[in-house]
Amino acid sequence: MLASASPARLATLRSAGVEPVVIVSGVDESQLDGLPPAELALQLAELKCAAVATRSDVPADALVLGCDSVLELDGAALGKPRDADEAVQRWRAMRGRSGVLLTGHCLRDVRSGRVAAATAATTVHFADLDDDEITAYVATGEPLHVAGAFTVDGLGGAFVTGIEGDHHNVVGVSLPLVRELTAELGHSWTDLWSAG
């Protein structure tokens, strides 16, 4: 089960042969503030996972995955921008620079109650966009719905000049890390291919 409304996370898992049931956690992300970026991403993932795993309609044999991403730039955690103006300011700060996309992952085995959690980090290098490109990109609306105000698998892909680390993590879910967490809980990643 995927405790996330992210269509990119769902598409990534589906392309990897996993067909999760999606239940949006409804967690108020603003309740955690002032934490270092990596800790923030992990704690939000844990909260989202717990909110879904403890629901009465979740099957006893489910594995529940919660994820949350932030972009660390200059030591600050950048989630989804509040509005278009903030997205423009973000891109002016990011252009020609690099940031670290951090995704917290929390996987819970509902039957045993065991939890495995970790944060994946991927360095993202941004193109040196001019103001017109930033304005045009923000006007599409795409940057308003994603952590860090960019995508690598959509219109924003042209503005990412390089990635160091797991590409899937930048989309919102690190497949290699989820495989490791699955194994930590005593399950086989390949067994998930036929589930669902």
Secondary structure, DSSP 8 states (H G I E B T S, - for coil): -B----HHHHHHHHHTT----B------GGGS-S--HHHHHHHHHHHHHHHHHTSTTS-TT-EEEEEEEEEEETTEEE-S-SSHHHHHHHHHHHTTSEEEEEEEEEEEETTT--EEEEEEEEEEEE----HHHHHHHHHTSGGGGSGGG--SSSGGGGGEEEEES-HHHHHT--HHHHHHHHHHTT--GGGGGT--
